[in-house]
Amino acid sequence: GQQTCLQTKINSFSSGNYACPTTANVKEYFFQNSTVYVFNPGNCGADMTSEVINSDCQTLGYLGGFAGNILINSEDFSNATFVRTVWTN
C-alpha cells in the first residue's frame, strides 16, 4: 500500500548515500490535486536534486540541482501547499 512504499523509500533514502548526514528531509505537499512527497537530500552538495514522488512512489520529477529546476508536470512547484514534514535527520 501507500504507506509501505513511502516508508520503504524513506528507509533507503535515509540509510543510503544520497541523503546528507544532517539537513535532509522528506516533506508532504498537496500539488495538482494530489499528495506528493519531496525528498530533500540536504545542503551537503551544491548540485543535488530533490526527488518529487506521488503517493504510489512514482517519480514526478526533480527540483533544484545545477539547473535550478522548479517545474513538476509543467507547473511551478511553488504552487504546492505544504502539509507536513514526514521525516528529517
PDB file of N, CA, C and O in Angstrom:
ATOM      1  N   GLY A   1       0.812  -1.215   0.000  1.00  0.00           N
ATOM      2  CA  GLY A   1       0.000   0.000   0.000  1.00  0.00           C
ATOM      3  C   GLY A   1       0.842   1.260   0.000  1.00  0.00           C
ATOM      4  O   GLY A   1       2.068   1.222  -0.107  1.00  0.00           O
ATOM      5  N   GLN A   2       0.155   2.357   0.121  1.00  0.00           N
ATOM      6  CA  GLN A   2       0.785   3.676   0.060  1.00  0.00           C
ATOM      7  C   GLN A   2       1.832   3.858   1.144  1.00  0.00           C
ATOM      8  O   GLN A   2       2.957   4.266   0.855  1.00  0.00           O
ATOM      9  N   GLN A   3       1.480   3.562   2.382  1.00  0.00           N
ATOM     10  CA  GLN A   3       2.409   3.754   3.492  1.00  0.00           C
ATOM     11  C   GLN A   3       3.649   2.889   3.322  1.00  0.00           C
ATOM     12  O   GLN A   3       4.764   3.323   3.613  1.00  0.00           O
ATOM     13  N   THR A   4       3.449   1.673   2.853  1.00  0.00           N
ATOM     14  CA  THR A   4       4.562   0.747   2.729  1.00  0.00           C
ATOM     15  C   THR A   4       5.611   1.252   1.759  1.00  0.00           C
ATOM     16  O   THR A   4       6.794   1.280   2.098  1.00  0.00           O
ATOM     17  N   CYS A   5       5.213   1.648   0.571  1.00  0.00           N
ATOM     18  CA  CYS A   5       6.206   2.083  -0.409  1.00  0.00           C
ATOM     19  C   CYS A   5       6.879   3.368   0.040  1.00  0.00           C
ATOM     20  O   CYS A   5       8.075   3.547  -0.190  1.00  0.00           O
ATOM     21  N   LEU A   6       6.140   4.261   0.672  1.00  0.00           N
ATOM     22  CA  LEU A   6       6.733   5.509   1.148  1.00  0.00           C
ATOM     23  C   LEU A   6       7.748   5.223   2.259  1.00  0.00           C
ATOM     24  O   LEU A   6       8.855   5.761   2.259  1.00  0.00           O
ATOM     25  N   GLN A   7       7.352   4.375   3.196  1.00  0.00           N
ATOM     26  CA  GLN A   7       8.246   4.058   4.308  1.00  0.00           C
ATOM     27  C   GLN A   7       9.505   3.357   3.807  1.00  0.00           C
ATOM     28  O   GLN A   7      10.605   3.634   4.285  1.00  0.00           O
ATOM     29  N   THR A   8       9.344   2.465   2.862  1.00  0.00           N
ATOM     30  CA  THR A   8      10.488   1.766   2.280  1.00  0.00           C
ATOM     31  C   THR A   8      11.432   2.756   1.618  1.00  0.00           C
ATOM     32  O   THR A   8      12.653   2.665   1.753  1.00  0.00           O
ATOM     33  N   LYS A   9      10.838   3.713   0.893  1.00  0.00           N
ATOM     34  CA  LYS A   9      11.648   4.703   0.185  1.00  0.00           C
ATOM     35  C   LYS A   9      12.372   5.618   1.168  1.00  0.00           C
ATOM     36  O   LYS A   9      13.534   5.961   0.955  1.00  0.00           O
ATOM     37  N   ILE A  10      11.698   6.009   2.232  1.00  0.00           N
ATOM     38  CA  ILE A  10      12.332   6.847   3.254  1.00  0.00           C
ATOM     39  C   ILE A  10      13.473   6.087   3.915  1.00  0.00           C
ATOM     40  O   ILE A  10      14.539   6.649   4.168  1.00  0.00           O
ATOM     41  N   ASN A  11      13.245   4.801   4.194  1.00  0.00           N
ATOM     42  CA  ASN A  11      14.286   3.993   4.828  1.00  0.00           C
ATOM     43  C   ASN A  11      15.535   3.918   3.957  1.00  0.00           C
ATOM     44  O   ASN A  11      16.650   4.078   4.453  1.00  0.00           O
ATOM     45  N   SER A  12      15.352   3.675   2.660  1.00  0.00           N
ATOM     46  CA  SER A  12      16.519   3.559   1.781  1.00  0.00           C
ATOM     47  C   SER A  12      17.163   4.923   1.553  1.00  0.00           C
ATOM     48  O   SER A  12      18.382   5.023   1.413  1.00  0.00           O
ATOM     49  N   PHE A  13      16.341   5.975   1.516  1.00  0.00           N
ATOM     50  CA  PHE A  13      16.847   7.346   1.354  1.00  0.00           C
ATOM     51  C   PHE A  13      17.716   7.731   2.546  1.00  0.00           C
ATOM     52  O   PHE A  13      18.804   8.282   2.377  1.00  0.00           O
ATOM     53  N   SER A  14      17.233   7.440   3.746  1.00  0.00           N
ATOM     54  CA  SER A  14      17.926   7.869   4.956  1.00  0.00           C
ATOM     55  C   SER A  14      19.165   7.036   5.250  1.00  0.00           C
ATOM     56  O   SER A  14      20.112   7.528   5.863  1.00  0.00           O
ATOM     57  N   SER A  15      19.167   5.786   4.821  1.00  0.00           N
ATOM     58  CA  SER A  15      20.298   4.913   5.121  1.00  0.00           C
ATOM     59  C   SER A  15      21.290   4.817   3.967  1.00  0.00           C
ATOM     60  O   SER A  15      22.385   4.276   4.120  1.00  0.00           O
ATOM     61  N   GLY A  16      20.896   5.348   2.811  1.00  0.00           N
ATOM     62  CA  GLY A  16      21.762   5.272   1.646  1.00  0.00           C
ATOM     63  C   GLY A  16      22.786   6.379   1.591  1.00  0.00           C
ATOM     64  O   GLY A  16      22.988   7.096   2.570  1.00  0.00           O
ATOM     65  N   ASN A  17      23.426   6.520   0.467  1.00  0.00           N
ATOM     66  CA  ASN A  17      24.467   7.542   0.308  1.00  0.00           C
ATOM     67  C   ASN A  17      23.897   8.846  -0.245  1.00  0.00           C
ATOM     68  O   ASN A  17      24.647   9.788  -0.504  1.00  0.00           O
ATOM     69  N   TYR A  18      22.589   8.908  -0.425  1.00  0.00           N
ATOM     70  CA  TYR A  18      22.015  10.068  -1.088  1.00  0.00           C
ATOM     71  C   TYR A  18      21.715  11.207  -0.114  1.00  0.00           C
ATOM     72  O   TYR A  18      22.033  12.364  -0.391  1.00  0.00           O
ATOM     73  N   ALA A  19      21.111  10.883   1.013  1.00  0.00           N
ATOM     74  CA  ALA A  19      20.777  11.921   1.983  1.00  0.00           C
ATOM     75  C   ALA A  19      22.028  12.387   2.713  1.00  0.00           C
ATOM     76  O   ALA A  19      22.896  11.581   3.046  1.00  0.00           O
ATOM     77  N   CYS A  20      22.117  13.683   2.960  1.00  0.00           N
ATOM     78  CA  CYS A  20      23.225  14.231   3.735  1.00  0.00           C
ATOM     79  C   CYS A  20      23.118  13.729   5.175  1.00  0.00           C
ATOM     80  O   CYS A  20      22.035  13.341   5.615  1.00  0.00           O
ATOM     81  N   PRO A  21      24.243  13.734   5.921  1.00  0.00           N
ATOM     82  CA  PRO A  21      24.213  13.274   7.314  1.00  0.00           C
ATOM     83  C   PRO A  21      23.257  14.096   8.178  1.00  0.00           C
ATOM     84  O   PRO A  21      22.682  13.589   9.141  1.00  0.00           O
ATOM     85  N   THR A  22      23.098  15.367   7.820  1.00  0.00           N
ATOM     86  CA  THR A  22      22.130  16.232   8.505  1.00  0.00           C
ATOM     87  C   THR A  22      21.429  17.055   7.435  1.00  0.00           C
ATOM     88  O   THR A  22      21.828  17.030   6.270  1.00  0.00           O
ATOM     89  N   THR A  23      20.406  17.770   7.814  1.00  0.00           N
ATOM     90  CA  THR A  23      19.637  18.703   6.962  1.00  0.00           C
ATOM     91  C   THR A  23      18.787  18.032   5.889  1.00  0.00           C
ATOM     92  O   THR A  23      18.138  18.727   5.107  1.00  0.00           O
ATOM     93  N   ALA A  24      18.772  16.703   5.830  1.00  0.00           N
ATOM     94  CA  ALA A  24      17.914  16.028   4.858  1.00  0.00           C
ATOM     95  C   ALA A  24      16.502  15.930   5.416  1.00  0.00           C
ATOM     96  O   ALA A  24      16.311  15.873   6.631  1.00  0.00           O
ATOM     97  N   ASN A  25      15.514  15.911   4.527  1.00  0.00           N
ATOM     98  CA  ASN A  25      14.136  15.764   4.987  1.00  0.00           C
ATOM     99  C   ASN A  25      13.231  15.260   3.878  1.00  0.00           C
ATOM    100  O   ASN A  25      13.568  15.310   2.695  1.00  0.00           O
ATOM    101  N   VAL A  26      12.076  14.774   4.295  1.00  0.00           N
ATOM    102  CA  VAL A  26      11.023  14.374   3.373  1.00  0.00           C
ATOM    103  C   VAL A  26       9.781  15.142   3.792  1.00  0.00           C
ATOM    104  O   VAL A  26       9.347  15.063   4.942  1.00  0.00           O
ATOM    105  N   LYS A  27       9.213  15.888   2.848  1.00  0.00           N
ATOM    106  CA  LYS A  27       8.049  16.712   3.166  1.00  0.00           C
ATOM    107  C   LYS A  27       6.866  16.356   2.284  1.00  0.00           C
ATOM    108  O   LYS A  27       7.021  16.013   1.112  1.00  0.00           O
ATOM    109  N   GLU A  28       5.694  16.444   2.868  1.00  0.00           N
ATOM    110  CA  GLU A  28       4.458  16.141   2.155  1.00  0.00           C
ATOM    111  C   GLU A  28       3.808  17.446   1.701  1.00  0.00           C
ATOM    112  O   GLU A  28       3.709  18.408   2.463  1.00  0.00           O
ATOM    113  N   TYR A  29       3.370  17.456   0.449  1.00  0.00           N
ATOM    114  CA  TYR A  29       2.702  18.623  -0.123  1.00  0.00           C
ATOM    115  C   TYR A  29       1.437  18.193  -0.831  1.00  0.00           C
ATOM    116  O   TYR A  29       1.268  17.023  -1.177  1.00  0.00           O
ATOM    117  N   PHE A  30       0.537  19.164  -1.045  1.00  0.00           N
ATOM    118  CA  PHE A  30      -0.644  18.945  -1.874  1.00  0.00           C
ATOM    119  C   PHE A  30      -0.392  19.708  -3.164  1.00  0.00           C
ATOM    120  O   PHE A  30      -0.229  20.928  -3.146  1.00  0.00           O
ATOM    121  N   PHE A  31      -0.361  18.995  -4.280  1.00  0.00           N
ATOM    122  CA  PHE A  31       0.040  19.597  -5.561  1.00  0.00           C
ATOM    123  C   PHE A  31      -0.748  18.947  -6.690  1.00  0.00           C
ATOM    124  O   PHE A  31      -0.804  17.722  -6.798  1.00  0.00           O
ATOM    125  N   GLN A  32      -1.359  19.783  -7.532  1.00  0.00           N
ATOM    126  CA  GLN A  32      -2.171  19.297  -8.646  1.00  0.00           C
ATOM    127  C   GLN A  32      -3.197  18.263  -8.169  1.00  0.00           C
ATOM    128  O   GLN A  32      -3.329  17.180  -8.739  1.00  0.00           O
ATOM    129  N   ASN A  33      -3.913  18.633  -7.110  1.00  0.00           N
ATOM    130  CA  ASN A  33      -4.999  17.827  -6.554  1.00  0.00           C
ATOM    131  C   ASN A  33      -4.575  16.463  -6.036  1.00  0.00           C
ATOM    132  O   ASN A  33      -5.396  15.548  -5.974  1.00  0.00           O
ATOM    133  N   SER A  34      -3.323  16.309  -5.668  1.00  0.00           N
ATOM    134  CA  SER A  34      -2.909  15.040  -5.071  1.00  0.00           C
ATOM    135  C   SER A  34      -1.781  15.250  -4.077  1.00  0.00           C
ATOM    136  O   SER A  34      -1.143  16.302  -4.048  1.00  0.00           O
ATOM    137  N   THR A  35      -1.550  14.232  -3.266  1.00  0.00           N
ATOM    138  CA  THR A  35      -0.482  14.266  -2.272  1.00  0.00           C
ATOM    139  C   THR A  35       0.825  13.863  -2.927  1.00  0.00           C
ATOM    140  O   THR A  35       0.906  12.833  -3.597  1.00  0.00           O
ATOM    141  N   VAL A  36       1.849  14.684  -2.728  1.00  0.00           N
ATOM    142  CA  VAL A  36       3.182  14.356  -3.251  1.00  0.00           C
ATOM    143  C   VAL A  36       4.192  14.492  -2.121  1.00  0.00           C
ATOM    144  O   VAL A  36       3.936  15.138  -1.105  1.00  0.00           O
ATOM    145  N   TYR A  37       5.338  13.871  -2.323  1.00  0.00           N
ATOM    146  CA  TYR A  37       6.398  13.901  -1.317  1.00  0.00           C
ATOM    147  C   TYR A  37       7.685  14.376  -1.960  1.00  0.00           C
ATOM    148  O   TYR A  37       8.036  13.952  -3.061  1.00  0.00           O
ATOM    149  N   VAL A  38       8.391  15.268  -1.260  1.00  0.00           N
ATOM    150  CA  VAL A  38       9.649  15.801  -1.765  1.00  0.00           C
ATOM    151  C   VAL A  38      10.780  15.281  -0.887  1.00  0.00           C
ATOM    152  O   VAL A  38      10.793  15.487   0.326  1.00  0.00           O
ATOM    153  N   PHE A  39      11.733  14.599  -1.532  1.00  0.00           N
ATOM    154  CA  PHE A  39      12.897  14.054  -0.829  1.00  0.00           C
ATOM    155  C   PHE A  39      14.063  15.018  -1.003  1.00  0.00           C
ATOM    156  O   PHE A  39      14.723  15.038  -2.042  1.00  0.00           O
ATOM    157  N   ASN A  40      14.304  15.817   0.033  1.00  0.00           N
ATOM    158  CA  ASN A  40      15.364  16.818   0.003  1.00  0.00           C
ATOM    159  C   ASN A  40      16.616  16.229   0.644  1.00  0.00           C
ATOM    160  O   ASN A  40      16.614  15.953   1.844  1.00  0.00           O
ATOM    161  N   PRO A  41      17.686  16.029  -0.129  1.00  0.00           N
ATOM    162  CA  PRO A  41      18.880  15.380   0.422  1.00  0.00           C
ATOM    163  C   PRO A  41      19.660  16.253   1.403  1.00  0.00           C
ATOM    164  O   PRO A  41      20.560  15.759   2.082  1.00  0.00           O
ATOM    165  N   GLY A  42      19.330  17.542   1.489  1.00  0.00           N
ATOM    166  CA  GLY A  42      20.034  18.432   2.408  1.00  0.00           C
ATOM    167  C   GLY A  42      21.022  19.312   1.664  1.00  0.00           C
ATOM    168  O   GLY A  42      21.003  19.372   0.434  1.00  0.00           O
ATOM    169  N   ASN A  43      21.888  19.998   2.407  1.00  0.00           N
ATOM    170  CA  ASN A  43      22.754  21.003   1.779  1.00  0.00           C
ATOM    171  C   ASN A  43      24.229  20.637   1.778  1.00  0.00           C
ATOM    172  O   ASN A  43      25.084  21.516   1.885  1.00  0.00           O
ATOM    173  N   CYS A  44      24.542  19.331   1.659  1.00  0.00           N
ATOM    174  CA  CYS A  44      25.957  18.950   1.639  1.00  0.00           C
ATOM    175  C   CYS A  44      26.507  18.863   0.213  1.00  0.00           C
ATOM    176  O   CYS A  44      27.679  18.536   0.023  1.00  0.00           O
ATOM    177  N   GLY A  45      25.676  19.151  -0.786  1.00  0.00           N
ATOM    178  CA  GLY A  45      26.141  19.142  -2.167  1.00  0.00           C
ATOM    179  C   GLY A  45      25.476  20.253  -2.944  1.00  0.00           C
ATOM    180  O   GLY A  45      24.283  20.504  -2.770  1.00  0.00           O
ATOM    181  N   ALA A  46      26.224  20.921  -3.797  1.00  0.00           N
ATOM    182  CA  ALA A  46      25.706  22.106  -4.478  1.00  0.00           C
ATOM    183  C   ALA A  46      24.682  21.780  -5.564  1.00  0.00           C
ATOM    184  O   ALA A  46      23.732  22.535  -5.768  1.00  0.00           O
ATOM    185  N   ASP A  47      24.873  20.657  -6.260  1.00  0.00           N
ATOM    186  CA  ASP A  47      24.013  20.390  -7.408  1.00  0.00           C
ATOM    187  C   ASP A  47      23.071  19.217  -7.178  1.00  0.00           C
ATOM    188  O   ASP A  47      22.619  18.578  -8.128  1.00  0.00           O
ATOM    189  N   MET A  48      22.774  18.935  -5.897  1.00  0.00           N
ATOM    190  CA  MET A  48      21.885  17.829  -5.576  1.00  0.00           C
ATOM    191  C   MET A  48      20.441  18.209  -5.850  1.00  0.00           C
ATOM    192  O   MET A  48      20.047  19.361  -5.666  1.00  0.00           O
ATOM    193  N   THR A  49      19.654  17.237  -6.290  1.00  0.00           N
ATOM    194  CA  THR A  49      18.255  17.499  -6.600  1.00  0.00           C
ATOM    195  C   THR A  49      17.343  16.842  -5.574  1.00  0.00           C
ATOM    196  O   THR A  49      17.724  15.882  -4.904  1.00  0.00           O
ATOM    197  N   SER A  50      16.141  17.373  -5.466  1.00  0.00           N
ATOM    198  CA  SER A  50      15.124  16.800  -4.591  1.00  0.00           C
ATOM    199  C   SER A  50      14.114  16.067  -5.460  1.00  0.00           C
ATOM    200  O   SER A  50      13.475  16.663  -6.327  1.00  0.00           O
ATOM    201  N   GLU A  51      13.977  14.767  -5.219  1.00  0.00           N
ATOM    202  CA  GLU A  51      13.032  13.976  -5.999  1.00  0.00           C
ATOM    203  C   GLU A  51      11.614  14.220  -5.509  1.00  0.00           C
ATOM    204  O   GLU A  51      11.369  14.280  -4.304  1.00  0.00           O
ATOM    205  N   VAL A  52      10.676  14.361  -6.448  1.00  0.00           N
ATOM    206  CA  VAL A  52       9.268  14.522  -6.119  1.00  0.00           C
ATOM    207  C   VAL A  52       8.544  13.263  -6.578  1.00  0.00           C
ATOM    208  O   VAL A  52       8.631  12.876  -7.744  1.00  0.00           O
ATOM    209  N   ILE A  53       7.826  12.626  -5.649  1.00  0.00           N
ATOM    210  CA  ILE A  53       7.096  11.406  -5.997  1.00  0.00           C
ATOM    211  C   ILE A  53       5.630  11.555  -5.626  1.00  0.00           C
ATOM    212  O   ILE A  53       5.263  12.398  -4.808  1.00  0.00           O
ATOM    213  N   ASN A  54       4.791  10.714  -6.247  1.00  0.00           N
ATOM    214  CA  ASN A  54       3.380  10.697  -5.860  1.00  0.00           C
ATOM    215  C   ASN A  54       3.172   9.634  -4.784  1.00  0.00           C
ATOM    216  O   ASN A  54       4.130   8.995  -4.348  1.00  0.00           O
ATOM    217  N   SER A  55       1.920   9.442  -4.352  1.00  0.00           N
ATOM    218  CA  SER A  55       1.654   8.520  -3.257  1.00  0.00           C
ATOM    219  C   SER A  55       1.879   7.063  -3.642  1.00  0.00           C
ATOM    220  O   SER A  55       1.915   6.192  -2.773  1.00  0.00           O
ATOM    221  N   ASP A  56       2.032   6.788  -4.944  1.00  0.00           N
ATOM    222  CA  ASP A  56       2.356   5.438  -5.400  1.00  0.00           C
ATOM    223  C   ASP A  56       3.862   5.273  -5.579  1.00  0.00           C
ATOM    224  O   ASP A  56       4.328   4.276  -6.130  1.00  0.00           O
ATOM    225  N   CYS A  57       4.615   6.264  -5.106  1.00  0.00           N
ATOM    226  CA  CYS A  57       6.074   6.263  -5.182  1.00  0.00           C
ATOM    227  C   CYS A  57       6.588   6.294  -6.620  1.00  0.00           C
ATOM    228  O   CYS A  57       7.668   5.777  -6.909  1.00  0.00           O
ATOM    229  N   GLN A  58       5.826   6.891  -7.505  1.00  0.00           N
ATOM    230  CA  GLN A  58       6.304   7.099  -8.874  1.00  0.00           C
ATOM    231  C   GLN A  58       6.944   8.483  -8.936  1.00  0.00           C
ATOM    232  O   GLN A  58       6.417   9.447  -8.382  1.00  0.00           O
ATOM    233  N   THR A  59       8.089   8.570  -9.620  1.00  0.00           N
ATOM    234  CA  THR A  59       8.802   9.837  -9.723  1.00  0.00           C
ATOM    235  C   THR A  59       8.085  10.790 -10.668  1.00  0.00           C
ATOM    236  O   THR A  59       7.782  10.442 -11.809  1.00  0.00           O
ATOM    237  N   LEU A  60       7.815  12.006 -10.174  1.00  0.00           N
ATOM    238  CA  LEU A  60       7.175  13.032 -10.999  1.00  0.00           C
ATOM    239  C   LEU A  60       8.219  13.970 -11.597  1.00  0.00           C
ATOM    240  O   LEU A  60       7.993  14.579 -12.643  1.00  0.00           O
ATOM    241  N   GLY A  61       9.361  14.081 -10.925  1.00  0.00           N
ATOM    242  CA  GLY A  61      10.404  14.973 -11.414  1.00  0.00           C
ATOM    243  C   GLY A  61      11.376  15.307 -10.304  1.00  0.00           C
ATOM    244  O   GLY A  61      11.329  14.736  -9.214  1.00  0.00           O
ATOM    245  N   TYR A  62      12.264  16.250 -10.608  1.00  0.00           N
ATOM    246  CA  TYR A  62      13.309  16.631  -9.651  1.00  0.00           C
ATOM    247  C   TYR A  62      13.383  18.148  -9.550  1.00  0.00           C
ATOM    248  O   TYR A  62      13.316  18.852 -10.558  1.00  0.00           O
ATOM    249  N   LEU A  63      13.524  18.643  -8.323  1.00  0.00           N
ATOM    250  CA  LEU A  63      13.635  20.080  -8.079  1.00  0.00           C
ATOM    251  C   LEU A  63      15.071  20.440  -7.775  1.00  0.00           C
ATOM    252  O   LEU A  63      15.821  19.642  -7.213  1.00  0.00           O
ATOM    253  N   GLY A  64      15.448  21.657  -8.154  1.00  0.00           N
ATOM    254  CA  GLY A  64      16.770  22.170  -7.810  1.00  0.00           C
ATOM    255  C   GLY A  64      17.853  21.650  -8.729  1.00  0.00           C
ATOM    256  O   GLY A  64      17.663  21.526  -9.939  1.00  0.00           O
ATOM    257  N   GLY A  65      19.009  21.343  -8.122  1.00  0.00           N
ATOM    258  CA  GLY A  65      20.131  20.860  -8.904  1.00  0.00           C
ATOM    259  C   GLY A  65      20.844  21.983  -9.630  1.00  0.00           C
ATOM    260  O   GLY A  65      20.571  23.161  -9.400  1.00  0.00           O
ATOM    261  N   PHE A  66      21.748  21.610 -10.495  1.00  0.00           N
ATOM    262  CA  PHE A  66      22.560  22.591 -11.219  1.00  0.00           C
ATOM    263  C   PHE A  66      21.697  23.528 -12.048  1.00  0.00           C
ATOM    264  O   PHE A  66      21.993  24.718 -12.162  1.00  0.00           O
ATOM    265  N   ALA A  67      20.617  22.985 -12.631  1.00  0.00           N
ATOM    266  CA  ALA A  67      19.747  23.801 -13.482  1.00  0.00           C
ATOM    267  C   ALA A  67      18.743  24.616 -12.676  1.00  0.00           C
ATOM    268  O   ALA A  67      18.102  25.520 -13.213  1.00  0.00           O
ATOM    269  N   GLY A  68      18.602  24.300 -11.389  1.00  0.00           N
ATOM    270  CA  GLY A  68      17.656  25.036 -10.557  1.00  0.00           C
ATOM    271  C   GLY A  68      16.217  24.821 -10.979  1.00  0.00           C
ATOM    272  O   GLY A  68      15.423  25.762 -10.995  1.00  0.00           O
ATOM    273  N   ASN A  69      15.875  23.576 -11.325  1.00  0.00           N
ATOM    274  CA  ASN A  69      14.521  23.291 -11.811  1.00  0.00           C
ATOM    275  C   ASN A  69      13.458  23.584 -10.759  1.00  0.00           C
ATOM    276  O   ASN A  69      13.632  23.264  -9.583  1.00  0.00           O
ATOM    277  N   ILE A  70      12.348  24.198 -11.193  1.00  0.00           N
ATOM    278  CA  ILE A  70      11.227  24.475 -10.291  1.00  0.00           C
ATOM    279  C   ILE A  70       9.916  23.894 -10.810  1.00  0.00           C
ATOM    280  O   ILE A  70       8.874  24.043 -10.173  1.00  0.00           O
ATOM    281  N   LEU A  71       9.966  23.229 -11.970  1.00  0.00           N
ATOM    282  CA  LEU A  71       8.742  22.731 -12.585  1.00  0.00           C
ATOM    283  C   LEU A  71       8.538  21.236 -12.355  1.00  0.00           C
ATOM    284  O   LEU A  71       9.456  20.435 -12.528  1.00  0.00           O
ATOM    285  N   ILE A  72       7.318  20.878 -11.962  1.00  0.00           N
ATOM    286  CA  ILE A  72       6.907  19.481 -11.869  1.00  0.00           C
ATOM    287  C   ILE A  72       5.605  19.377 -12.658  1.00  0.00           C
ATOM    288  O   ILE A  72       4.660  20.122 -12.399  1.00  0.00           O
ATOM    289  N   ASN A  73       5.554  18.457 -13.618  1.00  0.00           N
ATOM    290  CA  ASN A  73       4.376  18.371 -14.502  1.00  0.00           C
ATOM    291  C   ASN A  73       4.058  19.724 -15.135  1.00  0.00           C
ATOM    292  O   ASN A  73       2.894  20.110 -15.235  1.00  0.00           O
ATOM    293  N   SER A  74       5.091  20.436 -15.558  1.00  0.00           N
ATOM    294  CA  SER A  74       4.980  21.737 -16.230  1.00  0.00           C
ATOM    295  C   SER A  74       4.380  22.843 -15.370  1.00  0.00           C
ATOM    296  O   SER A  74       3.980  23.881 -15.899  1.00  0.00           O
ATOM    297  N   GLU A  75       4.308  22.646 -14.070  1.00  0.00           N
ATOM    298  CA  GLU A  75       3.781  23.687 -13.179  1.00  0.00           C
ATOM    299  C   GLU A  75       4.817  24.045 -12.127  1.00  0.00           C
ATOM    300  O   GLU A  75       5.525  23.176 -11.618  1.00  0.00           O
ATOM    301  N   ASP A  76       4.900  25.328 -11.807  1.00  0.00           N
ATOM    302  CA  ASP A  76       5.828  25.800 -10.785  1.00  0.00           C
ATOM    303  C   ASP A  76       5.474  25.144  -9.445  1.00  0.00           C
ATOM    304  O   ASP A  76       4.343  25.253  -8.972  1.00  0.00           O
ATOM    305  N   PHE A  77       6.451  24.466  -8.845  1.00  0.00           N
ATOM    306  CA  PHE A  77       6.169  23.757  -7.601  1.00  0.00           C
ATOM    307  C   PHE A  77       5.907  24.693  -6.425  1.00  0.00           C
ATOM    308  O   PHE A  77       5.470  24.245  -5.365  1.00  0.00           O
ATOM    309  N   SER A  78       6.169  25.983  -6.602  1.00  0.00           N
ATOM    310  CA  SER A  78       5.857  26.920  -5.514  1.00  0.00           C
ATOM    311  C   SER A  78       4.343  27.025  -5.307  1.00  0.00           C
ATOM    312  O   SER A  78       3.888  27.565  -4.299  1.00  0.00           O
ATOM    313  N   ASN A  79       3.564  26.505  -6.266  1.00  0.00           N
ATOM    314  CA  ASN A  79       2.103  26.455  -6.123  1.00  0.00           C
ATOM    315  C   ASN A  79       1.665  25.362  -5.158  1.00  0.00           C
ATOM    316  O   ASN A  79       0.508  25.334  -4.740  1.00  0.00           O
ATOM    317  N   ALA A  80       2.574  24.464  -4.801  1.00  0.00           N
ATOM    318  CA  ALA A  80       2.234  23.363  -3.901  1.00  0.00           C
ATOM    319  C   ALA A  80       1.961  23.890  -2.496  1.00  0.00           C
ATOM    320  O   ALA A  80       2.546  24.885  -2.069  1.00  0.00           O
ATOM    321  N   THR A  81       1.071  23.212  -1.789  1.00  0.00           N
ATOM    322  CA  THR A  81       0.739  23.565  -0.416  1.00  0.00           C
ATOM    323  C   THR A  81       1.452  22.618   0.532  1.00  0.00           C
ATOM    324  O   THR A  81       1.269  21.403   0.459  1.00  0.00           O
ATOM    325  N   PHE A  82       2.268  23.175   1.423  1.00  0.00           N
ATOM    326  CA  PHE A  82       2.980  22.354   2.397  1.00  0.00           C
ATOM    327  C   PHE A  82       2.005  21.728   3.379  1.00  0.00           C
ATOM    328  O   PHE A  82       1.152  22.422   3.933  1.00  0.00           O
ATOM    329  N   VAL A  83       2.121  20.427   3.600  1.00  0.00           N
ATOM    330  CA  VAL A  83       1.245  19.740   4.554  1.00  0.00           C
ATOM    331  C   VAL A  83       1.988  19.436   5.848  1.00  0.00           C
ATOM    332  O   VAL A  83       1.587  19.881   6.923  1.00  0.00           O
ATOM    333  N   ARG A  84       3.077  18.673   5.738  1.00  0.00           N
ATOM    334  CA  ARG A  84       3.814  18.311   6.944  1.00  0.00           C
ATOM    335  C   ARG A  84       5.185  17.772   6.583  1.00  0.00           C
ATOM    336  O   ARG A  84       5.435  17.372   5.446  1.00  0.00           O
ATOM    337  N   THR A  85       6.064  17.767   7.567  1.00  0.00           N
ATOM    338  CA  THR A  85       7.359  17.120   7.410  1.00  0.00           C
ATOM    339  C   THR A  85       7.188  15.680   7.861  1.00  0.00           C
ATOM    340  O   THR A  85       6.791  15.415   8.996  1.00  0.00           O
ATOM    341  N   VAL A  86       7.494  14.744   6.952  1.00  0.00           N
ATOM    342  CA  VAL A  86       7.306  13.326   7.227  1.00  0.00           C
ATOM    343  C   VAL A  86       8.514  12.727   7.944  1.00  0.00           C
ATOM    344  O   VAL A  86       8.373  11.884   8.829  1.00  0.00           O
ATOM    345  N   TRP A  87       9.695  13.179   7.546  1.00  0.00           N
ATOM    346  CA  TRP A  87      10.943  12.632   8.126  1.00  0.00           C
ATOM    347  C   TRP A  87      12.036  13.686   8.019  1.00  0.00           C
ATOM    348  O   TRP A  87      12.087  14.455   7.059  1.00  0.00           O
ATOM    349  N   THR A  88      12.905  13.708   9.018  1.00  0.00           N
ATOM    350  CA  THR A  88      14.072  14.573   8.956  1.00  0.00           C
ATOM    351  C   THR A  88      15.181  13.940   9.787  1.00  0.00           C
ATOM    352  O   THR A  88      14.913  13.189  10.725  1.00  0.00           O
ATOM    353  N   ASN A  89      16.421  14.245   9.441  1.00  0.00           N
ATOM    354  CA  ASN A  89      17.531  13.725  10.238  1.00  0.00           C
ATOM    355  C   ASN A  89      18.240  14.864  10.957  1.00  0.00           C
ATOM    356  O   ASN A  89      19.207  14.630  11.682  1.00  0.00           O
TER     357      ASN A  89
END
